[in-house]
Amino acid sequence: MTMSLSDDSTTIRKRNQLTLPAGVAAALGVGEGDVLSIEVEGGAAILRPVRRSYAGVLEGVYGDADAFVKRERDEW
């Protein structure tokens, strides 16, 4: 999803603090306590949520894990 800067903007305060507009936070799927990584590319800041857990990230990549484990156990 691409958002226009004119739609959502913020102001840098003392100590370089800023508040993410509600629309930006919603688009990123982040809320209070979440951590963002910030990269600067071509003069633009890119915000990405940092995962707290990788549990379930590969779900489905190797097919049905339960079926695989059952087949392995049955072969023993």
DSSP file (Angstrom, degrees, kcal/mol; ACC not computed):
  #  RESIDUE AA STRUCTURE BP1 BP2  ACC     N-H-->O    O-->H-N    N-H-->O    O-->H-N    TCO  KAPPA ALPHA  PHI   PSI    X-CA   Y-CA   Z-CA
    1    1 A M              0   0    0      0, 0.0     2,-0.5     0, 0.0    26,-0.0   0.000 360.0 360.0 360.0 129.6    0.0    0.0    0.0
    2    2 A T        -     0   0    0      2,-0.0     2,-0.4     0, 0.0     0, 0.0  -0.909 360.0-163.7-106.8 131.1    1.4    3.4   -1.0
    3    3 A M        -     0   0    0     -2,-0.5     2,-0.3     5,-0.0    21,-0.0  -0.908  19.1-122.8-114.4 142.6    0.3    6.4    1.0
    4    4 A S    >>  -     0   0    0     -2,-0.4     4,-1.2     1,-0.1     3,-1.2  -0.613  15.0-132.8 -80.2 139.8    0.7   10.0   -0.1
    5    5 A L  T 34 S+     0   0    0     -2,-0.3    -1,-0.1     1,-0.3    -2,-0.0   0.783 107.2  61.3 -62.5 -26.3    2.6   12.3    2.3
    6    6 A S  T 34 S+     0   0    0      1,-0.2    -1,-0.3     3,-0.0     3,-0.2   0.751 100.2  55.7 -73.4 -21.1   -0.1   14.9    1.9
    7    7 A D  T <4 S+     0   0    0     -3,-1.2     2,-0.4     1,-0.3    -2,-0.2   0.913 122.3  16.7 -74.3 -43.8   -2.6   12.4    3.4
    8    8 A D  S  < S+     0   0    0     -4,-1.2     2,-0.3    13,-0.1    -1,-0.3  -0.982  74.4 160.4-135.7 120.6   -0.7   11.8    6.6
    9    9 A S        -     0   0    0     -2,-0.4     2,-0.3    -3,-0.2    -3,-0.0  -0.913  14.3-166.4-136.1 165.1    2.1   13.9    8.0
   10   10 A T        -     0   0    0     -2,-0.3     2,-0.4    11,-0.1    10,-0.1  -0.931  17.9-124.2-145.1 165.8    3.8   14.5   11.3
   11   11 A T        -     0   0    0     -2,-0.3     2,-0.4     8,-0.1     8,-0.3  -0.944  22.9-122.5-118.4 135.9    6.1   17.0   12.9
   12   12 A I        -     0   0    0     -2,-0.4     6,-0.2     6,-0.1     2,-0.1  -0.643  35.4-167.1 -76.5 128.0    9.5   16.3   14.5
   13   13 A R    >   -     0   0    0      4,-3.6     3,-1.1    -2,-0.4     4,-0.4  -0.287  39.1 -43.9-102.1-171.5    9.5   17.5   18.1
   14   14 A K  G >  S+     0   0    0      1,-0.3     3,-1.3     2,-0.2    -1,-0.3  -0.162 128.6  21.9 -51.9 149.7   12.2   18.0   20.7
   15   15 A R  G 3  S-     0   0    0      1,-0.3    -1,-0.3    -3,-0.1    -2,-0.1   0.764 130.1 -76.2  57.9  28.8   14.7   15.1   20.8
   16   16 A N  G <  S+     0   0    0     -3,-1.1    -1,-0.3     1,-0.2     2,-0.2   0.786  86.7 155.9  57.7  32.5   13.7   14.1   17.3
   17   17 A Q    <   +     0   0    0     -3,-1.3    -4,-3.6    -4,-0.4     2,-0.3  -0.623  15.3 174.7 -88.6 148.3   10.5   12.5   18.5
   18   18 A L        -     0   0    0     -2,-0.2     2,-0.5    -6,-0.2    -6,-0.1  -0.977  25.4-131.4-146.4 160.6    7.5   12.1   16.2
   19   19 A T        -     0   0    0     -8,-0.3    -8,-0.1    -2,-0.3     3,-0.0  -0.951  24.6-126.5-113.3 131.0    4.0   10.5   16.3
   20   20 A L        -     0   0    0     -2,-0.5   -10,-0.0     1,-0.1   -11,-0.0  -0.601  30.9-113.9 -73.9 131.7    2.8    8.2   13.6
   21   21 A P    >>  -     0   0    0      0, 0.0     4,-2.4     0, 0.0     3,-0.6  -0.322  27.7-112.1 -59.6 149.9   -0.5    9.3   12.2
   22   22 A A  H 3> S+     0   0    0      1,-0.2     4,-2.5     2,-0.2     5,-0.2   0.857 116.8  54.3 -55.0 -39.5   -3.3    6.8   12.8
   23   23 A G  H 3> S+     0   0    0      2,-0.2     4,-2.1     1,-0.2    -1,-0.2   0.871 109.6  46.7 -64.9 -37.0   -3.6    5.9    9.1
   24   24 A V  H <> S+     0   0    0     -3,-0.6     4,-2.1     2,-0.2    -2,-0.2   0.929 112.7  49.1 -69.8 -45.8    0.2    5.1    8.9
   25   25 A A  H  X>S+     0   0    0     -4,-2.4     5,-2.3     1,-0.2     4,-1.1   0.908 113.1  48.1 -60.0 -41.8    0.1    3.0   12.1
   26   26 A A  H  <5S+     0   0    0     -4,-2.5     3,-0.3    -5,-0.2    -1,-0.2   0.912 109.8  51.6 -65.2 -42.5   -2.9    1.1   10.8
   27   27 A A  H  <5S+     0   0    0     -4,-2.1    -1,-0.2     1,-0.2    -2,-0.2   0.848 114.5  43.6 -63.9 -33.6   -1.3    0.5    7.4
   28   28 A L  H  <5S-     0   0    0     -4,-2.1    -1,-0.2    -5,-0.1    -2,-0.2   0.631 108.4-127.2 -83.9 -14.8    1.8   -0.9    9.1
   29   29 A G  T  <5 +     0   0    0     -4,-1.1     2,-0.3    -3,-0.3    -3,-0.2   0.852  63.0 135.0  71.0  34.9   -0.3   -2.9   11.5
   30   30 A V      < +     0   0    0     -5,-2.3    -1,-0.2    -6,-0.2     2,-0.2  -0.778  26.0 167.2-116.9 160.1    1.5   -1.5   14.5
   31   31 A G    >   -     0   0    0     -2,-0.3     3,-2.2    -3,-0.1    -5,-0.0  -0.803  49.2 -27.0-150.6-168.2    0.5   -0.1   17.8
   32   32 A E  T 3  S+     0   0    0      1,-0.3     3,-0.1    -2,-0.2    -1,-0.1  -0.228 125.7  15.3 -54.7 130.9    1.8    0.9   21.2
   33   33 A G  T 3  S+     0   0    0      1,-0.3    -1,-0.3    -3,-0.1     2,-0.1   0.232  91.9 129.5  89.5 -13.1    5.0   -0.9   22.2
   34   34 A D    <   -     0   0    0     -3,-2.2     2,-0.4     1,-0.0    -1,-0.3  -0.406  53.3-131.2 -72.7 153.5    5.7   -2.2   18.7
   35   35 A V        -     0   0    0     15,-0.4    15,-2.9    -3,-0.1     2,-0.4  -0.878  18.0-162.5-109.1 137.4    9.2   -1.6   17.3
   36   36 A L  E     -A   49   0A   0     -2,-0.4     2,-0.4    13,-0.3    11,-0.0  -0.933  10.9-142.6-116.7 141.1   10.0   -0.2   13.9
   37   37 A S  E     -A   48   0A   0     11,-3.4    11,-2.2    -2,-0.4     2,-0.5  -0.800  17.5-151.8 -94.4 147.8   13.2   -0.4   11.9
   38   38 A I  E     -A   47   0A   0     -2,-0.4     2,-0.4     9,-0.2     9,-0.2  -0.981  14.4-179.6-125.2 123.9   14.0    2.7    9.9
   39   39 A E  E     -A   46   0A   0      7,-2.3     7,-3.3    -2,-0.5     2,-0.6  -0.925  19.1-142.8-117.9 146.3   16.1    2.7    6.7
   40   40 A V  E     +A   45   0A   0     -2,-0.4     2,-0.4     5,-0.2     5,-0.2  -0.950  25.8 170.5-111.1 122.5   17.0    5.7    4.6
   41   41 A E  E >   -A   44   0A   0      3,-2.8     3,-1.6    -2,-0.6    -2,-0.0  -0.972  68.4 -16.7-136.0 118.0   17.0    5.0    0.9
   42   42 A G  T 3  S-     0   0    0     -2,-0.4     3,-0.1     1,-0.3    -1,-0.1   0.839 127.7 -52.2  59.5  34.2   17.4    7.7   -1.7
   43   43 A G  T 3  S+     0   0    0      1,-0.3     2,-0.4     0, 0.0    -1,-0.3   0.508 117.2 110.2  81.7   3.8   16.5   10.4    0.8
   44   44 A A  E <   -A   41   0A   0     -3,-1.6    -3,-2.8     2,-0.0     2,-0.4  -0.899  65.7-129.5-113.8 142.4   13.3    8.7    2.0
   45   45 A A  E     -A   40   0A   0     -2,-0.4     2,-0.5    -5,-0.2    -5,-0.2  -0.761  19.3-159.9 -88.6 132.2   12.7    7.0    5.3
   46   46 A I  E     -A   39   0A   0     -7,-3.3    -7,-2.3    -2,-0.4     2,-0.4  -0.963   4.6-158.8-115.8 119.6   11.3    3.5    5.1
   47   47 A L  E     +A   38   0A   0     -2,-0.5    -9,-0.2    -9,-0.2   -11,-0.0  -0.830  13.1 176.2-100.7 133.6    9.6    2.1    8.2
   48   48 A R  E     -A   37   0A   0    -11,-2.2   -11,-3.4    -2,-0.4     2,-0.1  -0.999  31.8-116.9-135.5 134.1    9.2   -1.6    8.8
   49   49 A P  E     -A   36   0A   0      0, 0.0     2,-0.5     0, 0.0   -13,-0.3  -0.432  28.4-131.5 -64.1 142.1    7.7   -3.4   11.8
   50   50 A V        -     0   0    0    -15,-2.9   -15,-0.4    -2,-0.1     2,-0.1  -0.859  22.9-120.8 -96.5 127.3   10.2   -5.6   13.6
   51   51 A R        -     0   0    0     -2,-0.5     3,-0.1     1,-0.2   -15,-0.0  -0.411  17.5-164.2 -67.5 138.7    8.9   -9.1   14.3
   52   52 A R  S    S+     0   0    0      1,-0.3     2,-0.3    -2,-0.1    -1,-0.2   0.681  78.8  18.4 -91.0 -22.9    8.8  -10.1   18.0
   53   53 A S        -     0   0    0      2,-0.1    -1,-0.3     1,-0.0     0, 0.0  -0.998  52.2-158.1-148.4 144.3    8.5  -13.7   17.1
   54   54 A Y    >   +     0   0    0     -2,-0.3     3,-1.9    -3,-0.1     4,-0.4   0.263  50.3 135.5-103.4   9.9    9.0  -15.9   14.1
   55   55 A A  T 3  S+     0   0    0      1,-0.3    -2,-0.1     2,-0.1     4,-0.0  -0.390  77.2   7.7 -60.4 128.2    6.7  -18.6   15.2
   56   56 A G  T >  S+     0   0    0     -2,-0.1     3,-1.4     1,-0.0    -1,-0.3   0.421  89.4 122.1  83.8  -1.1    4.4  -19.7   12.4
   57   57 A V  T <  S+     0   0    0     -3,-1.9    -2,-0.1     1,-0.3    -1,-0.0   0.871  80.4  40.6 -62.9 -36.7    6.3  -17.7    9.7
   58   58 A L  T >> S+     0   0    0     -4,-0.4     3,-2.3     2,-0.1     4,-0.6   0.249  82.2 144.1 -96.2  13.4    7.0  -20.9    7.7
   59   59 A E  T <4 S+     0   0    0     -3,-1.4     5,-0.1     1,-0.3    -4,-0.0  -0.307  75.6   8.7 -56.6 127.1    3.6  -22.4    8.2
   60   60 A G  T >4 S+     0   0    0      3,-0.5     3,-1.1    -2,-0.0    -1,-0.3   0.245  97.4 108.0  87.6 -13.0    2.6  -24.3    5.1
   61   61 A V  T <4 S+     0   0    0     -3,-2.3    -2,-0.1     1,-0.3     3,-0.1   0.894  89.1  33.7 -64.5 -38.7    6.0  -23.9    3.4
   62   62 A Y  T 3< S-     0   0    0     -4,-0.6    -1,-0.3     1,-0.4     2,-0.1   0.101 117.2-113.1-104.0  22.0    6.8  -27.6    3.8
   63   63 A G  S <  S-     0   0    0     -3,-1.1     2,-1.0     4,-0.0    -3,-0.5  -0.466  75.1  -8.0  82.7-157.0    3.3  -28.8    3.5
   64   64 A D     >  -     0   0    0      1,-0.2     4,-2.0    -2,-0.1     5,-0.1  -0.668  60.8-168.9 -80.7 103.6    1.3  -30.4    6.3
   65   65 A A  H  > S+     0   0    0     -2,-1.0     4,-2.6     1,-0.2     5,-0.2   0.872  84.9  54.8 -63.6 -38.8    3.9  -30.8    9.1
   66   66 A D  H  > S+     0   0    0      1,-0.2     4,-2.4     2,-0.2    -1,-0.2   0.915 108.9  47.7 -62.0 -42.6    1.6  -33.0   11.2
   67   67 A A  H  > S+     0   0    0      2,-0.2     4,-2.5     1,-0.2    -1,-0.2   0.894 111.2  51.7 -64.8 -39.6    1.1  -35.5    8.3
   68   68 A F  H  X S+     0   0    0     -4,-2.0     4,-2.4     2,-0.2    -2,-0.2   0.938 110.8  46.9 -61.5 -47.7    4.9  -35.5    7.7
   69   69 A V  H  X S+     0   0    0     -4,-2.6     4,-2.6     1,-0.2     5,-0.2   0.904 111.6  51.7 -62.8 -41.3    5.6  -36.3   11.3
   70   70 A K  H  X S+     0   0    0     -4,-2.4     4,-2.6    -5,-0.2    -1,-0.2   0.929 109.8  49.1 -61.4 -45.1    2.9  -39.1   11.3
   71   71 A R  H  X S+     0   0    0     -4,-2.5     4,-1.7     1,-0.2    -2,-0.2   0.920 112.0  49.2 -60.4 -43.4    4.4  -40.7    8.2
   72   72 A E  H  X S+     0   0    0     -4,-2.4     4,-0.9     1,-0.2    -2,-0.2   0.921 112.6  46.8 -62.3 -44.4    7.9  -40.6    9.8
   73   73 A R  H >< S+     0   0    0     -4,-2.6     3,-0.6     1,-0.2    -1,-0.2   0.891 109.3  54.3 -65.7 -39.2    6.7  -42.1   13.0
   74   74 A D  H 3< S+     0   0    0     -4,-2.6    -1,-0.2     1,-0.2    -2,-0.2   0.841 104.3  55.9 -63.3 -32.3    4.7  -44.8   11.1
   75   75 A E  H 3<        0   0    0     -4,-1.7    -1,-0.2     1,-0.3    -2,-0.2   0.758 360.0 360.0 -71.7 -24.6    7.9  -45.8    9.3
   76   76 A W    <<        0   0    0     -4,-0.9    -1,-0.3    -3,-0.6    -2,-0.2   0.506 360.0 360.0 -70.1 360.0    9.8  -46.4   12.6
